[in-house]
């Protein structure tokens, strides 16, 4: 569905999104960890049990840093909407995700989200939207994380009112797209198996897009079956980095960038390759069965020891 003539990109830039709140508990954090494969192959995994259980008497469970990726979706319950912009949600593609982490997530928290439009681009047959979500601990006021979410809306372009396609961004995300995969042998490689029910489990964290659960919707969108959420693959990849590079410590992750290249079908095997360049991890995740890259990006670390 094309954008309506009433859509004015200049007015869209002035649109103010309402602040939202979201509360999560330890149960939500544990369910998320299970949904991205934590303890799936070993229920007593020494690196991952702490995400789902009070291991060794610990008072609180740990929260995985990619839990932050849920907050933009939960802060916009009505979708990625701008006044006058019409699009078919079945044709929405998630392009990129960037997260900055300022503090470890509490095991439970009342979150206050502030959302703004960070970019709007007319690509003719599609529109690209960039949203920024800042998430605060409502009780302390501390800024916990910032998300940049880029979505590709097929069929929603063509709204420019001049010969030049409309394009606006208040800071570019080329830090993601410019990632170059080294030609050298990876520092580490981690193989993980998704379950046939992986998308059905992941959707319980709040992303109920039927593309990931309804076979008919998936076929309309051009897929042979429901596909895995891109952010689920994202979580699998970062969990591999925590295990292989961070020695199981999620708190040394400073920022995460990911660019989604291709879909994953639940039940496929994910192979994440990692290259260590100073305090940055360059990564690429492939589907083993199809030998295709599905995700690339980088993770910046704080306090990384030279002994690695």
N, C-alpha and C positions, 0 to 999 in steps of 0.2 A: 504494500500500500504506500503510495507516494505521499510526501508531505503536502499538506493543504496550503493553498495560496495565502491563508491568513497567518501562517507561521512567519514571524519576523525575528531573525537571528539577533538583531540588535536589542530587541526587547527581551529575548531569552537570556542575554547576558546580564540583564538587570533583575532577573527572577531571583527571589529569595526563597530558599528552601527552609521549611520549618525545622527547628531543632527537634530531635527525638531522643527518647530514652529507651534503654534496653537493660534488663537485669538477667544475669546468668548465674548459675550455681555450679558446684562441683560436678553435679550430674551432667550438666551441659558440656562442661570441659572434658569430662571423661568420655562421653558419647562422641564428641568430635574426634578425640584421639583414636578411638576405635574405628571411626569412619574413614580415617586416612591410614589405616593399617597397623596402628600400634599394637604390639603383642599378638598379632595375627598368626605368626608362625611359631611363637614361643610365649605362652601365657605368663612365664616367669622371666621375661627378657630383662636383664640387669639394667639396660639403658632406658627401658620404656615403661616398666611397671609403675614408676612414680607418676605417670600421667593418668592412671586409672585406679590407683590403690594407695593407701597410706603405708607405703613400704617402710619397714624398719621403724615403725612408730612415728613417722613424719607427721606433723600436725595437719598439713594441707597437701593436696596433690599439686603437681606442677602443671602449668598450662603451656601447651605448645605455642610458639610464636605465630604460627600461621592461623591460629584461632582469630587473630586480628582481621583476617580476610573475610570473616563472616559479617563484620560490623557494617560495611557499606550497604550490603543487601538488606540487613535488618534495619538500617536507618532510612531506607527508601522502600517501605512496604508496598507502595503502589507502582513500583517499577521506575525505570529511568525516564521520567516524564518531564517534558518542558511544555509550557503553554502553547497549544496549536500544533505541536509536532506529533504526527501520526505515524505509527509503525506497528508491524506485526510482531509481537513478542516471540513467536515461533521462529522468526528469522533473525533473531538477535544472536550475535557472536561475541564472546568475550575475547578481546584482543590482548590486553596487557594488564598486569597488576604490579604495583610498586608499593611497598610498605616500609615506613620508618618506625622503629621501635625505640621508645624512650625509657620505658620501665617494664620489668617483668609483669605479666598479668597476675592479679590476685586470683586465688582459686574460686572466688565468687565476687561479684561486683555489680554495682549499679552504674551503668554507662550513660554518659551524656554525649550525643553526637551532633556535630556541626557540619553541614554539607554545603558545598558550593560547586558551581560549574567552573571547571578548570580549563576546558577546551571544547570547541565546536567546529567541525570541519565538514564541508559539503564535498562529497566525492562523486557527485552525479547520481549514480545508482544507489548510493548508500550515504549515510551520515555517520560520522565518528564523534562520539561524545566522551569527554573526560570529566570525571567527578573527583573532587577531593573530599575526604571524610576525616575529620579530626575527632578523636574519641577521648573523652576525659573520664576520670574517676569522679563521679558526681559528689561523693562525700568529701574527698580531699581537694578536688579541683585539679589534680595532677593530669597533665596530658600524657596519655599512655601510648598512643600510636597515631600515625597518619597514613591513610590509604590513598593511592591514586588508582582509579579504576577506569579503564578504557573499553568502551563497547562499540561494536560495529553493527549498525542497524541497516540491514539490507532492505532496499526499497524505500528508504526515508530521505534520500538525497534530492537534489534538484531544486533547492529552495533559494539559491542565490538570486539576487535582484540585479545583478550586473553580469558582464561578460567574464568577470573574474570569480572563480569559486570562493565562497566565503570560507575563511579559516581564521580561527582564534585559539591561542593557547597562552596561558599566563606563566607556564614554564614547560619547556619541551620534555618529552619522555624519550629522547634519543639515547638516554643512558641505558635503556632496555634494548631497543632495536639495534644499537650499535655493537652489542656484545659479539665478539669474534671468538669462535671456538678454536683453541690451539690445535696445532697439527701434531703436537707431541703426545706421548702415551699419557692417559689420565693418571692423576695422583691416586685416585681410588675409583672403584666401580662397585655399585650395589644393585643387586637384582631383587625385585619384589613382585609378588603375585597379587593382583587384584582378584576379588571374588566376583562371581556372576551377580551377586546381590549388592555389590559395592555401592552403586548409585542409589539404591533403595535405602541403604543405611545412611549414606552421606546426606540425603535430602532431609533427614530428621533433624539436622542442624539448622534448617531454616530455608533452604533453597528448594522450593517445591515446583520449579519449572517442569512441566510434564514432558519436555524433551528428554528428560533423564529417567522417565518411568513409563510413559505411554507409547506403545509401539506405533499407533496410528499417527501421533504427533511427530514422532521421529521420522516416519516415512515422508510426511509432508515437508519436513525440513531437509530431506534428501539423504537420510541415513537408513541403513538396513534394519536397525534396532535402536533402542534407547542408548544414548552415549553417557559416558562418565562425565561428571562435572569437571570443567577445567581446573577449578580450585581444589578439587579432590586430588587430581594429578599433581598439582602444585604442592599440596600438603605432603604427598608421598615423597616428592623430590627433596623438599627441605628436611623432612624427617630422616632421609638417607644421609644428608649432609651433617645433621646433628650427630648421627650415629658414627659416621666414618671420619669426619673432620673435627667436630667439636667435642669428641669423647663423651658424648651423652649430655653435654651441658647446653641447654637451649638459651641460657641467659647471655651468652657471648654474641648472639646474633644482633647486629645493629640495623641492618636493612636487607630487604629481599626484593628482587626484581624478577619478573617472569614474563615471557612472551609466548602466547599460545599459538602453536603452529598447526596442529592437527588433532582430530578427535581420538579418544580412546574408548574402546568397547569394554564394558565390565567383564572381567575374566581374563583379560590380557595381562601379559607380563611386562612390567616396567623396569628398564635398565637405566640407572642414572650414573652418568660419567661425571667426574669432578676433577678440576684442575685448580691447584692452589697457587695464587699469584699474590704474594705478600699477605695482606689481611683480607684478600678477596678470593672467593671461590667462584669460578666459572663453572656452570653446569649445563648438561644437556641430558634430557630424558628421552629414551626411545621405547617404542613398542617392539619387543623381541620378535613376536610372531610375524610382524609385517616389515621389520627392519626399517622403520621410519621414525624420524625425530618428531616428537609431539610438543616439546617444551624446551626453551632455552632461557638462560638468565644468569644472574649472579647474586651472591650473598656476601655482604660485607660483615666482618667480624670485629669485635673489640677484645683486646687483651689476649690475642692469640700468641701462644708461646712458641719460641723458635725450635723447640724440641720436636715439633711436628715435622 
